[in-house]
Amino acid sequence: MSKKIGGQLLYLLVVDTNAYERFTMGMLLQRFGYTVCVASNVREGIEFLCVTQAMAIFAEAGAIGSDLRARLEGDARFRDVPVVLASEQRDPGLEEQVRRGKIAGLVRMPLSADEVYQVIQKVIEKGSRTNIRIATALPARLMDGSETTTGHVTVLSQYGMFFRTLAPPPVGARVAVDFSLWDRTVSLDAEVLYVVSFEEGPFSEPGMGLKFVRISPEDNDVVRAFIHDQIWEGLAPLDPGRGYRGGQA
């Protein structure tokens, strides 16, 4: 997610001496829609910051994290850049610093997509969204009474979606939706939360935001599994802390 202030591009910076962990964190953040720069040491990280401002820094805990934070606190240009540390083990000292606001956030290694997403929401977006959303292009059917509309699910979360269509029902309408994930057809009931019309501009996708109001536990598990599969595709094999792959815990 590229953002600009005063014409300046903002990005997320990853600082980690381990190439594998640096790549994994960087790719995960990119799949959440952010522009990411990576550095293998503190010196490289500071050089990036001197060129353009970062929205936040994700860095390994330990000596690297301590050195980085000391340099940031000692330079008025970087003092307000939030730092999120990644730690391989539980550290009560770091947890206490998070509670006191000395550190913006803390995530555990191996990484959990849900945990990283929630930290992003708290530190960067300042929002209350807790469920991962991914971009998709899934063909779907929407049934509104006797009317059936075909379209595509272009954004999917565990509890809602954006359904692209030129003829959305009004806000508050209850509809049925079905779409396929792997070899299963997911069927659910949803409520229209908002509508985006074609007339709202060339960069507005026409359609509607839907909140799931009835979905079976089995279908909900499949939706969650699909989201995590897309997030982690081509990255590290999933473990139980990272979610599901192919419907398996």
Beta strands, then each sheet from edge to edge (+ up, - down):
strand 1: 3-5
strand 2: 8-15
strand 3: 36-39
strand 4: 54-60
strand 5: 83-87
strand 6: 105-108
strand 7: 134-144
strand 8: 147-156
strand 9: 160-164
strand 10: 174-181
strand 11: 184-196
strand 12: 207-215
sheet 1: 1+ 2- 3-
sheet 2: 1+ 2- 4- 5- 6-
sheet 3: 7+ 8- 9+ 12- 11+ 10- 7+
end
